[in-house]
Structures are given as C-alpha cells and as structure tokens.
Amino acid sequence: MKSSAKLKNPEKWKVEGLALSNLKKYKEAIELFDRILKLEPNNIDALFNKGRAHHNLNELKEAIVCYNRVLQVNPKLAKTFRWKGFALRSLERYEEAAKCFEKEIELDPRGSYSWFIWYNKGLMFHILDRFDEALNCYNVAISLYPDHAESWYCKGLASYSFGKYDETIKCCEKALEVDPDYFYAWYGKGLALHSLNKYDEAIECYEKVIDIDPDHIDALFNKMLASRSSGSLKLYSDLSSAER
C-alpha cells in the first residue's frame, strides 16, 4: 500500500497542470495548482501558473491576486510584472499597467522582451494622452527591435497628435516596409496625407485599408470626406482658371 506522502507529488502535479494549460483546460489546471498550494502555499511556479490560467480564462482579478502573491514571495520576478501589467491593461487600469511595465524594465533592462515592454508602456501613455512619454517609449522599443511594425505605426500616431504629419507618413511607411500587409499603417498614412490636404493620395491609402478590411468604418468615412474635399478643390481650381 502506498503512503499518503508518496501520493502527494507537487512536481508531478505541476507538470500535469502545465500540460492541461497547454491543452487550454485551464480550470483543470487550476485544480492541480491549488493542490500544490495546499501543501506549499508559497510555491512560486504554482502561484504564477495559476495566475496565467485565470488570465487565459479572462478571470483577470483572480489572476492579479495570484501575481500579487508571487511578488510577495519574490518581488524581483520580472515576468510577473509583465503579466500583471497585461491584466491591468485589460481592466483599463492603464496608469497601474504602465507602472508594472516600468518595474519589469527596471528589473530586467536587457531582457529578450524588453523592447516589447517599452512598446506596451508606450501604449499605456498613448491611451492616457501622454504623447511625449509615449513617443519616448516607442523610440526605445524601435532602437531595441526596429522590425516591429506596430511600434513604428504607434510612433506615427503619436507624432500625428502633435501635428507632425510628415513624421507620421515616414513612420507608417517604415511600418509597411516591415510588414506590407499591416493595413493600419495605410490608414495612419492616409490620415496624415488627408491633414496635409493631399486628398487623392489619402484616398489611395484608405482604399488599401478597405481592400483588406471592407468594413473599416473610419477608412470608409474618411475616404468619403477626402473625396468631397478633392472634388471641391478641383471645382475651385477650375473656377479660378476660368476667371483668369
């Protein structure tokens, strides 16, 4: 007969829990991580992976409770701040999320994900309309990993907020060099050309977006506005020529 001690195998439960998580059986995985935590309440792997399972179930508050417990045990586990930041972002707690991303950067400034954390920190500032800080973050993200189309695009949008339309166009074109199918960059470029009264060029950009996403409401609406403005400009030009 097996003793009860031999039946309790936290390492085996951890492996099984991770396997269940990989199969997207998150509730079953949580049950196994809870078994471990009954024996070892401060088991960091069980706490973190339980948090990730809750996260994948979109149980964000429960996930944050787990991440906080991890950080109580080990306040220097950088990846925990990342995932806590993602959970806070999903809960629209952007200021707190930015602080989490900042903390990961502080703990692991040269980590393989550092560029992505700078990018996400920039997104939080962008949402909060803190465009100077957002630009700084995007610039660092790009310096660490220049082949990320979204970083270029977001830098372009932040520049657009300052009326730097030529810079927006350059950033969007750079995003399209990285990923020609990244249609958001066509939309951003279209906005900037539209603001520079280059209506026909803007229309071409909006049409690129619509070709990929026919239901893109903003592109459809702005194409209509640009078409009207282009028509009015041509009419004014024709009338001016006739008067001369």
GISUL-V32316 format. One record per residue. RES is the residue in one small letter. SS is DSSP state (@ for helix, = for strand, . for the rest). OMEGA is omega in whole degrees, -180 to 180 (* if undefined). Layout:
RES/SS/OMEGA + RES/SS/OMEGA
This chain:
m/./-180 + k/./176 + s/./179 + s/@/180 + a/@/-178 + k/@/179 + l/@/-179 + k/./-175 + n/./-177 + p/@/-179 + e/@/178 + k/@/179 + w/@/179 + k/@/180 + v/@/179 + e/@/179 + g/@/178 + l/@/178 + a/@/178 + l/@/177 + s/@/179 + n/@/177 + l/./-179 + k/./175 + k/./-168 + y/@/-180 + k/@/178 + e/@/178 + a/@/180 + i/@/179 + e/@/180 + l/@/178 + f/@/177 + d/@/176 + r/@/179 + i/@/-175 + l/@/174 + k/@/179 + l/@/-174 + e/./-174 + p/./-178 + n/./179 + n/./-173 + i/@/-179 + d/@/-180 + a/@/179 + l/@/-178 + f/@/-177 + n/@/172 + k/@/177 + g/@/180 + r/@/179 + a/@/175 + h/@/-180 + h/@/-179 + n/@/175 + l/./-177 + n/./174 + e/./-165 + l/@/180 + k/@/177 + e/@/178 + a/@/-179 + i/@/176 + v/@/179 + c/@/180 + y/@/178 + n/@/177 + r/@/176 + v/@/-176 + l/@/172 + q/@/-179 + v/@/-179 + n/./-176 + p/./-179 + k/./178 + l/./-167 + a/@/-174 + k/@/179 + t/@/177 + f/@/179 + r/@/-176 + w/@/173 + k/@/177 + g/@/178 + f/@/179 + a/@/178 + l/@/177 + r/@/180 + s/@/177 + l/./179 + e/./175 + r/./-166 + y/@/180 + e/@/179 + e/@/179 + a/@/179 + a/@/180 + k/@/177 + c/@/179 + f/@/177 + e/@/-179 + k/@/178 + e/@/178 + i/@/179 + e/@/-177 + l/@/-175 + d/./-173 + p/./-178 + r/./180 + g/./-177 + s/./179 + y/./-172 + s/@/179 + w/@/-178 + f/@/178 + i/@/175 + w/@/179 + y/@/-179 + n/@/175 + k/@/177 + g/@/178 + l/@/-180 + m/@/178 + f/@/179 + h/@/180 + i/@/-180 + l/./-180 + d/./176 + r/./-166 + f/@/177 + d/@/-179 + e/@/177 + a/@/179 + l/@/179 + n/@/180 + c/@/180 + y/@/179 + n/@/178 + v/@/179 + a/@/-179 + i/@/179 + s/@/-180 + l/@/-179 + y/./-174 + p/./-176 + d/./177 + h/./-174 + a/@/-176 + e/@/179 + s/@/178 + w/@/-180 + y/@/-179 + c/@/174 + k/@/178 + g/@/179 + l/@/178 + a/@/177 + s/@/178 + y/@/-179 + s/@/178 + f/./-179 + g/./179 + k/./-171 + y/@/178 + d/@/178 + e/@/177 + t/@/180 + i/@/180 + k/@/-179 + c/@/180 + c/@/177 + e/@/177 + k/@/177 + a/@/-179 + l/@/173 + e/@/-180 + v/@/-177 + d/./-177 + p/./-179 + d/./-179 + y/./-168 + f/@/177 + y/@/-180 + a/@/174 + w/@/180 + y/@/179 + g/@/177 + k/@/178 + g/@/178 + l/@/-178 + a/@/178 + l/@/177 + h/@/-179 + s/@/176 + l/./-179 + n/./175 + k/./-167 + y/@/-177 + d/@/178 + e/@/177 + a/@/180 + i/@/179 + e/@/179 + c/@/179 + y/@/180 + e/@/176 + k/@/179 + v/@/-176 + i/@/177 + d/@/-178 + i/@/-178 + d/./-175 + p/./-179 + d/./180 + h/./-172 + i/@/-177 + d/@/179 + a/@/178 + l/@/-178 + f/@/-178 + n/@/174 + k/@/179 + m/@/180 + l/@/-180 + a/@/179 + s/@/178 + r/@/-179 + s/@/178 + s/@/179 + g/@/179 + s/@/180 + l/@/180 + k/@/178 + l/@/179 + y/@/179 + s/@/179 + d/@/180 + l/@/179 + s/@/179 + s/@/-178 + a/@/-180 + e/@/179 + r/./*
